[in-house]
Structure formats: C-alpha cells, structure tokens
Amino acid sequence: MTTTKKVMIGLGVAGGALLAAWLLTGDRGKKTKEFVSKKADDLKQAINKKKTGFDDSDVHYV
C-alpha cells in the first residue's frame, strides 16, 4: 500500500471521527441519537417485512 493511500485512509478515518464527535456534542447529540434510533427501528421493521414466507407451491416444468 502506498503512502498516499495510507494518508487518504487516515484522513477519512479522522474526518469520520470529527464528524461523529461534532454530531454527538451539545444539543445535536440528543437529536442525533433520536434520529439514529428511529432509522434503526425503521430498518428492523423493513427487514422483518421481507422475511415473510416464500410459497412456491406451483409446479414448474423444465
């Protein structure tokens, strides 16, 4: 891995850490936590809807 790639990955990780720290401080912290938990609940509901049984009772001839 070249030095340039290592620097870019490091900057990406550092930027993500700074964004997370900014989002979770002060009044934004409460709003961010509520937003993330709401989206997680929505995702769980969407996954549960997709898990409905698959009925392939029709006969398919090849």
C-alpha angles and dihedrals in degrees: 000000000000125000092248092058091049091051092048092049090048092051091049093052092045091049091050091050092050092049092050091048091049093047094049099048128090121342091340090066095067093044092047093050091049091048094049094046091049092051091047090053091049090051092050090052092049092051092049091052091053092053093071113131121273112227112200098168093138116101115238118198121206 
